Amino acid sequence: MTGRLAFVESPVQLLNVLEWAHARGRGPAPAAAPAPAPPAGADRAPGPDAARASAPVPDSGTGPGTGSAPASGPGTASGPGTASGPGTAFATASGPGTPPTASAPEPGQGRDAVPAASDDLAIVVLSPSDPMSRGQLRRMAQLARDEGFDVHWQEARAGRGALVRTLRELGGPLRAAERVIVGDPFSRYVQLLLTLFGPRHVTVVDDGTATMEFAAQLAGGERLVRWHRKGDLGPRELLLAPVTSLARRRLAPGPHRTVEIFTSLPVQAPPGTEVTENAYAWTRARFGPPALTGGADLVGTSLVETGVVDAEHYLRVVGQLARTHGATRYFAHRRETPEKLHRIAVETGLQVVRPELPLELIARRGPVGATIVSFPSTVVHTLPLALAGTGVKVAVCEIAPEWLKATASPRAQGFLAGVVGTASGADRLTPRGGSAADRLEFG
């Protein structure tokens, strides 16, 4: 068998597959002559010389690419005084080219078959259903094609029959692949594929901080459970338990299988696995260095949406951080709700920006604040690597126990503390006092 096949379900996973390929000796594609201008509404990915701008667009919760306003500099999006409804003060950080409309074709649509695995790397996008992820993945897919990779867009969740169709179309390439690269070992889709087609060599790339939990659970022989879930076996989990159990064995090294974890996070290598550092070398070679605005940017999180942090506590802390650090922009996580983002814009005066690419690329291209403040997430580990040598300072705000919801997983506080404590490239912001609105200082 020959060939390498990657399955991605998020923009960050696709970025880290490109980083993995670069680390294995596949460098950026050589600069090509400018392509003819696409017709209006065509899908284009921002290139390395993209105009560094934020385009203010109305957001109705349908994801990026719904607006057509001209690009403008930071701070020009509608402010809280003009917002008339959820999402109307949003902007998108993007590159050149006409933003695709909601009806724009997905990358790879119209292809008859999944590209056969060859000596090179083939990438399959298992398309998610939420519009924000799809929008970012569209752009990342085109960026991967610009680098010379074959990318197939698989509508894996497009209604009834999608699962059977996906398994039928991917069965041949999976059986032929010598190595399979996955971005989310907790994904039920990925687990099912690994259960049916056991590859000889597996690589797991980062998809958020889940890599830390995956490595720990693999080392301990535990069930694969996302850290923010309680781990109770409900009816759905009981039904899928055999799949999860077999997939866990397929993700573990053995006599006939090697497992590599390609990560920028500080993980302890489970017995028999190989851990390879992701230093974001491709991102640094391909983009930047960025221009610095001199101010501060805040990075949002979906901890409220995943049921970990109380919404009111979160909003108060965002306001406090903005005032303390003189922040002007708030980079939204792709899973944050329009209603929450609208409140942030109105109550704090921050310009809410929905990045159209992973934040590591947006920040590396710039312009970006001289200080980036984030809550516990992957970016407190990845941004110091992507922005190395630029002078940008990254700080991480710890999560106080009283900010957690009563229904949060018992593992949440310890896991988030571990994300902060191991972020050696970031300064720590520690809440002082007894309430979420108290002053935050560097720890």
N, C-alpha and C positions, 0 to 999 in steps of 0.2 A: 504494500500500500504506500502511496505517496500523497502529499498535499496537506494543507492546513485549512481548517474551516472554523470561522468565528461566528458565534451567535451573540447578538447584542440587542438589548431592549431599552436602552437609555442613551442619551447623548454622551454622558461621561464614560460609559462602557466603550462606546465606539472610539472616543478620544484615546482611551487607554489601550485599545487594540492597536491603534496607530503608533502609540509610544512603544508597545511591545515589539512591533515589526521593526521600528527604528533601532531599538536596542539589539535586535537580532541581525542588524546589518542592512536593513532596508531604509535608506535615507530618503529625504524629501525629493520629490520629482523635480527635474530641472525646469527652469522657467521656460514657458512656452509663449509663442506669439499670442497676442490678445485675440480672443475668440470673437466672432461677429456678435453684435448686440442681439439678445434674445427677444422674441416677441413679447408684447405686453402680457404680464401675468405668468411668464415662464419662471420656473424655479431655478434660482442660482444660489450658489454658496459664496460667501465672502472670501476673497482671496487674500494673500498676504499683504497686498498693498491697499487693503480696504480703507475707505474713508472712515476715520475714527469719529463716529457720530452717534447720537441717539435720536431716533426719529419718533416724535410724539404721535401716537396713534390712539384712537379710542379702543377700548377693550371691553367687549361684552361677555368675556368668559369663554370665547371660542378659540383662544390661542393666538399666537403671533401671526403677523402677516395679514391682518384684516384692515390695516390702515394704509393710506397712500400719501401721507403728508411728507413734504421734503425733509431731508435730514437736517438736523440743527445741533448746536452744541449743548453741553450739559446745562441743565437748569431752565431749558426753554419749554419743557412740558407744562401742561396746564397745572397750576398750583391749586392748593386746597380751596382758595376763594372762588375758583371757577368750576370746581367739580360739581356736577349735577347728579351723579349717581355712581354706583360702584364701578371702579375701574377707569373713570374718565380722566384721571390725572396720571395715567401710566405713560411710559415711554418704552421703546424697545432699543436695545443696543445691538446694532447689526452692522453689516457692511454694505457695499454698493449693490446695485441691481434692483430690479423691481420686486417689491415684496410679493410673495405668492398670495393669491387669494385663497379663501377657504375651499374653493373648488379646484385648486390647482392639483394636477396629477402628482401622485407620490413618486419618488425616485424608483426606477426599476419597474414601474407599472408597464404592462404591455409586453414584458419579456415572457417567452414561452416556457423557460425552464430555469431552475437554479443553476448557476455556473458550476461546472464540474470542478472538483478539487484538483489542483495541479501542483507543480513544484512551488507555486506562489501561494499567496493567501487570498482566499475568497471570504467575503463578509456577507452574512445574512442578517438583515434587520427583521427581528420578530416584532412587528409594529405594535406599539401600545395603543390604547384607546383614547387616552386623554390628549386634548389638542396641543397643550404646551409641549409635551414630550415629542409629539409627532412633528411639530414645527421645528424644534431644535434638531431632531434626527434627520429631517429633510436636508437641513443645511450641512450637518456633519457628514451625511452620506455623499453629498456632492463634493465636499472637501476631500473625502477619502478617494472618490473617483479622480479628482484633480491630482491626487498623489499617485495615480496609476493602479489603484486597487479595483477589483471587480466587486461590485456591491449589488446584492439582490434584495429588494424590498418585498417582504412576505407579509401579507395581510393575515396574520395568525389569529386574529380575534374578530374577524369580520363576519359575525353572525353564525348561524347554524351551518355545519359542514366545514367550518374553517379548520378545526383541529384535524379532521381526517384528511382534508386536502393538504394541509401543511406536512403531516407525517408522510403522506404519499410522495410529495415533491422533494422532501429533504432526505428520505430514506437512502437513496442512491449515493448522494454526496457524503452522507454520514458514514456509510459503510466503507467508502473509498478513502476517507480521511485518515491520515496517519496521526495527526494531532488536532484536537478540538479545543478552541479557546472560548471560554464562557465568562460573562461578566457578573452574573448573579446566581450563585449556587443555591439560593433560597427560592428561585423562581420555579413555580410548578411546571411551567412549560419546559424549562431547561431540564428539570428533574425527569420529566417524562421522556424527553429525547435521549437522555443518558441511560435511562432504564431500558429502552428499546434497542439502542445502538451503543454498545460499550466501546469507546475508543481506547487505543493503546496508550496514548499520551494526552494528558489534560493540562491545560493552563487556565488558571483563574485570575482575571484581572480585576482591579478595583471597581466597585460600584458603591461609592460612599463608604462609610465606616463599617459596613457589613462584613468587609474582609476580616476585620479584627475578630468579630464574633465567629465567623466561619472557621478561622484558624484555631481558635480556642475550642470550639465544639468538635472539630475534627480530631484535635489532639486528645480530647477527653472521651472520645467515643460517644458523644451525646447526639441526641436528635437535632436535626437542623431546624432551628426556630429563630426567627428574627428577634433582635434584642428588645424591641419595643412591644412585643406581644407577650402575653402572660404564659403562653405555652400550654394552655388547657386544651385537651383533645375534644373538640366539638364534633358534631356529625360529619362535617366536611373533612376535618383533619383525620378522623377515624377512617373515612372512605379512602383517603389518599395516603394513609400511613404505609401501606406496602410499597407504593411508588417512592415515597420519601426515604424509606429504609434502604431500598435497593440503590437509589440514586446516591445516597451517602456512601455506600460501598464503592460505587463507580467513581466517586470523587476522592477516594482514598488510595494511596499507593499500594501496590501489591506485586507479586511475582511477575505479572504480565502487564503492569500499568505503572507509568510514572506520572507524578503530579507536581506541577510548578505553580507557585503563587507569585504573580508579578504585581508588586505593590509599592506605594510610597509611604505606607503606614508601618509603624513599628510592631510587627507581628513575630511571635515566636514560632519557628518552623516546626510543624507537627512531625513526628518521627517518619522518616522516609521521604519527606517532601523537600523540594528545592525552592527557596525563596530568593527571588531576583528583584533588585531595587529598581523602581521606576523613578528616575531623576528628572522626568519631564524634559529630556534632552531634545526630543522632536519639537516640542512647543517652543523652546528657547531658540532652536535653530531656524524655525519657520516664521516666527513673529517677533516684533518688537525690535529694540526695547521701547517701552511706552513713554509717552509724555506724562509728566506728573502735574496734577492740578494744584497741589499744595494744601488741599483740604483733606477731608476724611470721607470715606465711603463705608456704609454699613452693608453687611451681607445677611440676608434673611434666612429663615429656617422653616421647615415644615413640622416642627415639634408640636405646634398647636394642632395641626391637621391630623397628626398621628396619635393624638390623645395623650401626649406626654406632659405638656406644659399648659397651664391655665392661660386663656387668651387675655384676660385683663392684666395679669402680671406681665405678660409678654409685651403688651402695648405700652405699659408704663416704663418698662426697662428700655424699649426702643427709643422712646422720647428722651429719657435721661441720657442715654448714650449719645444721641444726636446733639443735645445741648452741651454735654461735657466735651465732646471731641470736635464740635463744629462741623458735623457731617451735613452734607447737602443731598446725597443720593442714597437710595436703599435698593440694593440689587435683590430682587425677589427670587425665592426658590420656585421652581416650576410647579410645585404642588400647592403653593399658597393660594388661598381662595381670593377671588376678586373682592368679596366683602371685607375681608381682613385688610387687604392692601389699600382699599379705599379709606378705611379708618386710619391707617398709618399716614396716608397722604394728607388727610384732613386734619388730624389731631397733632401731627408733628411738623408739618410743612415740608417734609422730605419729598424729593422727586423719586417716585417709584419707577424703577427700570426693570423690565422683563428681558433678561438676556436672551438673545436668539442663538447663542452658542454656549458651551460650558464656560464657567466664569474664569477658568485658567486662561482660556484663549482671549476672552474679552479684556481681562486685566493685562495680559501680555501685550496686546495690541494698543491698549490705552485709548484715550487718556484715562488715568486712574488717580485716585487720591494718594497722597503721600503716606496716609495711614489707612489700613483696611481693618475694620472691626467686625468680628464674626461671632456667632454663637458656636457651641461645639458641633463641628461637622468636619467632613473630609478636607475642606478648603484650608483649615488651619494647619494642615500638613502639606497640602499640595501647593498653595500659593507661595510660601517661602521658597519652594523649589522652582516654580515657574517664573518667579520674579527675582531670582538670585542676581545680585549685582546691580539692581535698578535703584536701590535706596528706599524702596517701599517697605514700611513697617507693618507687620501683621500682628493683631492682638485678638485674643479670644476671651469672651465673657463667660465666666463660669455660671452654671445653673444652680441657684440656691435651692435647698430641699423644699422650701415653702412655695416655690413656684410650680411644683409638680402637682398634677391632678391626683385626686384620691384614687382614681381608677388606673393610674399609670402602672406599668409593669414593675414588680419589685426590683428588677435588675436595672431599671432605667438610671437611677442616680449613680450607681457604681460604674455603669458603662460610660455615661457622659463624663464623669470625673476622669476616667481613664483616657478618653479622647483628649481632654484638656491637659492632663498630666504628662502625656507622651508627646505633646506638640512642642518639640524643642526649638523650633524656629519661630515661635510666636510668643509675644508677651502675654501675661495673664492679667485679666481684669477680674477683681474679686469684689463681690457686693459686700459693703460694710454696713452693719446695722441689722435691724430686724424686719424691714419691709422691702418690697421690690422696688420702691421709689427712692431708696436711699442712695447716697453717693457711691459711685463705682470708681475704684482706684486700681492702678497697676499693682499686682501682687508680687 
